[in-house]
């Protein structure tokens, strides 16, 4: 929790005053009425933020704040909005893990992930364009980010000579997470070797 507060407080302190100053309830109501059908998909998408889906100690919000700091986050958000408007069922089908992979893919490869999302949004209805297709396209980048997070989490235990009981439990979870990721990598590579 302390790490999350340390990371998020400067961001919130910098941005909240501007958001409050620029907030217009009238404009918000107009947008809601104009994009009412789309709002259900966006709310579904946003609810996944709070469902979890990240391995290790990385919280969904910490990963989102990490994404917000990327230089082309606006372009990613625009591509995501376009995807929601053109293929809203993709977000309705997503669960917390899918959303976690969606954000992890962006954090690992902002430009490539944004490009994939844009291309996916523009696929004709005749082509297979469902949640599974999108998540498979994002999987390599998402997996790379998940491995990086797990390694960083495990490193903090290797630097200590003694672990207390809580740290031993966390180290065990970090080890389990790394093993799960290794199994996932083996499964993916096994699919390519067939």
Sine and cosine of phi, psi and omega as CSV:
sin_phi,cos_phi,sin_psi,cos_psi,sin_omega,cos_omega
0.00,0.00,-0.66,0.75,-0.01,-1.00
-0.87,0.49,-0.66,0.75,0.01,-1.00
-0.89,0.45,-0.67,0.75,0.01,-1.00
-0.89,0.46,-0.71,0.70,0.00,-1.00
-0.89,0.46,-0.67,0.74,0.01,-1.00
-0.88,0.48,-0.62,0.78,-0.01,-1.00
-0.98,0.22,-0.64,0.77,-0.15,-0.99
-1.00,0.04,-0.49,0.87,-0.07,-1.00
-0.84,0.54,-0.76,0.65,0.00,-1.00
-0.86,0.51,-0.63,0.78,0.02,-1.00
-0.90,0.45,-0.74,0.67,-0.01,-1.00
-0.90,0.43,-0.69,0.72,-0.01,-1.00
-0.88,0.48,-0.57,0.82,0.00,-1.00
-0.97,0.25,-0.59,0.80,-0.20,-0.98
-0.96,-0.29,-0.47,0.88,-0.05,-1.00
-0.86,0.50,-0.72,0.69,0.00,-1.00
-0.84,0.55,-0.65,0.76,0.02,-1.00
-0.92,0.39,-0.64,0.77,0.02,-1.00
-0.90,0.44,-0.69,0.73,0.00,-1.00
-0.91,0.42,-0.67,0.74,-0.02,-1.00
-0.89,0.45,-0.61,0.79,-0.07,-1.00
-1.00,-0.02,-0.11,0.99,-0.06,-1.00
-0.93,0.36,0.74,-0.67,0.04,-1.00
-0.75,-0.66,0.92,-0.38,-0.02,-1.00
-0.90,0.44,-0.59,0.81,0.01,-1.00
-0.88,0.47,-0.74,0.67,0.03,-1.00
-0.89,0.45,-0.63,0.77,0.00,-1.00
-0.89,0.46,-0.70,0.72,0.02,-1.00
-0.89,0.45,-0.65,0.76,0.03,-1.00
-0.88,0.47,-0.70,0.72,0.01,-1.00
-0.90,0.44,-0.64,0.77,0.01,-1.00
-0.89,0.46,-0.69,0.72,-0.01,-1.00
-0.94,0.35,-0.59,0.81,-0.01,-1.00
-0.93,0.36,-0.63,0.78,-0.07,-1.00
-0.91,-0.42,0.59,0.81,-0.06,-1.00
-0.81,0.59,-0.72,0.70,-0.04,-1.00
-0.92,0.38,-0.53,0.85,0.01,-1.00
-0.97,0.25,-0.46,0.89,-0.08,-1.00
-0.88,0.48,-0.55,0.84,0.02,-1.00
-0.88,0.47,-0.67,0.74,0.01,-1.00
-0.92,0.38,-0.64,0.77,0.01,-1.00
-0.92,0.40,-0.67,0.74,0.03,-1.00
-0.90,0.44,-0.61,0.79,0.06,-1.00
-0.88,0.47,-0.70,0.72,0.02,-1.00
-0.88,0.48,-0.74,0.68,-0.04,-1.00
-0.93,0.37,-0.55,0.84,0.00,-1.00
-0.90,0.44,-0.45,0.89,0.03,-1.00
-0.92,0.38,-0.35,0.94,0.05,-1.00
-0.85,0.53,-0.61,0.79,-0.12,-0.99
-0.99,-0.10,0.04,1.00,-0.02,-1.00
-1.00,0.04,-0.18,0.98,-0.05,-1.00
1.00,-0.05,-0.31,-0.95,0.04,-1.00
0.81,-0.59,-0.05,1.00,0.03,-1.00
-0.98,-0.21,0.61,-0.79,0.04,-1.00
-0.99,0.14,0.33,-0.94,0.06,-1.00
0.94,0.33,-0.52,-0.85,-0.08,-1.00
-0.99,-0.11,0.02,1.00,-0.01,-1.00
-0.96,0.27,0.84,-0.54,0.03,-1.00
-1.00,0.06,0.33,-0.94,0.04,-1.00
-0.85,0.52,-0.70,0.71,-0.03,-1.00
-0.92,0.39,-0.61,0.79,0.04,-1.00
-0.88,0.48,-0.66,0.75,0.02,-1.00
-0.92,0.38,-0.60,0.80,0.06,-1.00
-0.90,0.43,-0.68,0.74,0.04,-1.00
-0.90,0.43,-0.58,0.81,0.08,-1.00
-0.88,0.47,-0.67,0.74,0.03,-1.00
-0.91,0.42,-0.63,0.77,-0.01,-1.00
-0.88,0.48,-0.44,0.90,-0.03,-1.00
-0.99,0.14,-0.18,0.98,0.00,-1.00
-0.94,0.35,0.57,-0.82,-0.09,-1.00
-0.90,0.44,-0.52,0.85,-0.05,-1.00
-0.95,-0.31,0.55,0.83,-0.01,-1.00
-0.87,0.50,-0.59,0.80,0.01,-1.00
-0.87,0.50,-0.66,0.75,0.02,-1.00
-0.91,0.41,-0.66,0.76,0.06,-1.00
-0.88,0.47,-0.71,0.71,0.00,-1.00
-0.90,0.44,-0.64,0.77,0.04,-1.00
-0.90,0.44,-0.70,0.71,0.02,-1.00
-0.90,0.44,-0.62,0.78,0.03,-1.00
-0.91,0.42,-0.66,0.75,0.05,-1.00
-0.89,0.45,-0.65,0.76,0.04,-1.00
-0.90,0.44,-0.66,0.75,0.04,-1.00
-0.88,0.47,-0.68,0.73,0.00,-1.00
-0.89,0.45,-0.60,0.80,-0.03,-1.00
-0.97,0.23,-0.56,0.83,-0.05,-1.00
-1.00,-0.01,-0.55,0.83,-0.08,-1.00
-0.67,-0.74,0.86,0.51,-0.07,-1.00
-0.86,0.50,-0.46,0.89,-0.01,-1.00
-0.89,0.47,-0.42,0.91,0.03,-1.00
-0.86,0.51,-0.69,0.72,-0.02,-1.00
-0.96,0.28,-0.55,0.84,0.05,-1.00
-0.90,0.43,-0.52,0.85,-0.02,-1.00
-0.99,0.13,-0.28,0.96,-0.05,-1.00
-0.95,0.31,0.60,-0.80,0.16,-0.99
-0.94,-0.35,-0.08,-1.00,-0.04,-1.00
-0.86,0.50,-0.65,0.76,0.01,-1.00
-0.91,0.42,-0.66,0.75,0.03,-1.00
-0.88,0.47,-0.70,0.71,0.01,-1.00
-0.90,0.44,-0.64,0.77,0.07,-1.00
-0.85,0.52,-0.70,0.71,0.04,-1.00
-0.91,0.41,-0.58,0.82,0.03,-1.00
-0.86,0.51,-0.75,0.66,-0.01,-1.00
-0.95,0.31,-0.65,0.76,0.03,-1.00
-0.87,0.49,-0.66,0.75,0.02,-1.00
-0.87,0.50,-0.69,0.72,0.02,-1.00
-0.90,0.44,-0.69,0.72,-0.01,-1.00
-0.90,0.44,-0.55,0.84,0.01,-1.00
-0.98,0.22,-0.61,0.79,-0.08,-1.00
-0.53,-0.85,0.98,0.18,-0.08,-1.00
-0.84,0.55,-0.73,0.69,-0.05,-1.00
-0.93,0.38,-0.74,0.67,-0.02,-1.00
-0.90,0.44,-0.65,0.76,0.00,-1.00
-0.91,0.41,-0.69,0.73,0.02,-1.00
-0.88,0.48,-0.65,0.76,0.02,-1.00
-0.89,0.45,-0.70,0.72,0.01,-1.00
-0.87,0.49,-0.70,0.72,-0.02,-1.00
-0.90,0.44,-0.67,0.74,0.02,-1.00
-0.89,0.46,-0.73,0.69,0.00,-1.00
-0.89,0.46,-0.67,0.75,0.00,-1.00
-0.89,0.45,-0.65,0.76,0.01,-1.00
-0.87,0.49,-0.55,0.84,-0.09,-1.00
-1.00,-0.09,0.09,1.00,0.05,-1.00
-0.91,0.41,0.67,-0.74,0.05,-1.00
-0.92,0.40,0.40,-0.92,-0.03,-1.00
-0.87,0.49,-0.41,0.91,-0.03,-1.00
-0.95,0.30,-0.39,0.92,0.02,-1.00
-1.00,0.07,0.46,-0.89,0.03,-1.00
-0.93,0.37,0.91,-0.40,-0.04,-1.00
-0.64,-0.77,0.95,0.30,0.03,-1.00
-0.89,-0.45,-0.05,-1.00,-0.04,-1.00
-0.85,0.53,-0.69,0.73,-0.04,-1.00
-0.89,0.45,-0.63,0.78,0.02,-1.00
-0.89,0.46,-0.71,0.70,0.01,-1.00
-0.90,0.44,-0.74,0.68,-0.06,-1.00
-0.91,0.42,-0.57,0.82,0.07,-1.00
-0.91,0.42,-0.60,0.80,0.03,-1.00
-0.93,0.36,-0.53,0.85,-0.03,-1.00
-1.00,0.02,-0.22,0.98,-0.13,-0.99
-0.82,0.57,-0.72,0.70,-0.03,-1.00
-0.85,0.53,-0.70,0.71,0.01,-1.00
-0.93,0.36,-0.66,0.75,0.00,-1.00
-0.88,0.47,-0.68,0.73,-0.01,-1.00
-0.91,0.42,-0.65,0.76,0.03,-1.00
-0.86,0.51,-0.70,0.72,0.01,-1.00
-0.92,0.39,-0.67,0.74,0.01,-1.00
-0.89,0.46,-0.64,0.77,0.04,-1.00
-0.91,0.42,-0.69,0.72,0.00,-1.00
-0.87,0.50,-0.70,0.72,0.03,-1.00
-0.89,0.46,-0.70,0.72,-0.02,-1.00
-0.91,0.43,-0.64,0.77,0.02,-1.00
-0.91,0.42,-0.71,0.70,0.03,-1.00
-0.87,0.50,-0.65,0.76,0.02,-1.00
-0.91,0.42,-0.66,0.75,-0.02,-1.00
-0.95,0.32,-0.52,0.85,-0.03,-1.00
-0.86,0.52,-0.58,0.81,-0.06,-1.00
-0.90,0.43,-0.39,0.92,0.02,-1.00
-1.00,0.09,-0.47,0.88,0.00,-1.00
-0.96,0.28,-0.34,0.94,-0.02,-1.00
-0.99,0.14,-0.21,0.98,-0.04,-1.00
-0.98,-0.21,0.62,-0.78,0.05,-1.00
-1.00,0.06,-0.47,0.88,0.02,-1.00
-0.78,-0.62,0.66,-0.76,0.05,-1.00
-0.88,-0.48,0.69,-0.72,0.11,-0.99
-0.98,0.19,0.04,-1.00,-0.09,-1.00
-0.87,0.50,-0.68,0.73,0.00,-1.00
-0.89,0.45,-0.69,0.72,0.01,-1.00
-0.92,0.40,-0.58,0.81,0.06,-1.00
-0.88,0.47,-0.66,0.75,0.03,-1.00
-0.91,0.41,-0.67,0.74,0.04,-1.00
-0.90,0.43,-0.65,0.76,0.03,-1.00
-0.90,0.44,-0.64,0.77,0.04,-1.00
-0.88,0.47,-0.69,0.72,0.03,-1.00
-0.90,0.43,-0.64,0.77,0.03,-1.00
-0.89,0.47,-0.66,0.75,0.03,-1.00
-0.90,0.44,-0.69,0.72,0.03,-1.00
-0.89,0.46,-0.66,0.76,0.02,-1.00
-0.89,0.46,-0.71,0.70,0.02,-1.00
-0.88,0.47,-0.64,0.77,0.04,-1.00
-0.91,0.42,-0.65,0.76,0.05,-1.00
-0.89,0.46,-0.67,0.74,0.01,-1.00
-0.91,0.41,-0.64,0.77,0.05,-1.00
-0.88,0.47,-0.68,0.74,0.05,-1.00
-0.88,0.48,-0.65,0.76,0.01,-1.00
-0.91,0.42,-0.66,0.75,0.03,-1.00
-0.90,0.44,-0.69,0.72,0.03,-1.00
-0.88,0.48,-0.65,0.76,0.01,-1.00
-0.90,0.45,-0.69,0.73,0.01,-1.00
-0.91,0.42,-0.72,0.69,0.00,-1.00
-0.91,0.42,-0.56,0.83,0.06,-1.00
-0.89,0.46,-0.58,0.81,0.04,-1.00
-0.91,0.41,-0.54,0.84,-0.01,-1.00
-0.98,0.17,-0.41,0.91,-0.04,-1.00
-1.00,0.08,-0.06,1.00,-0.01,-1.00
-0.99,0.13,0.00,0.00,0.00,0.00
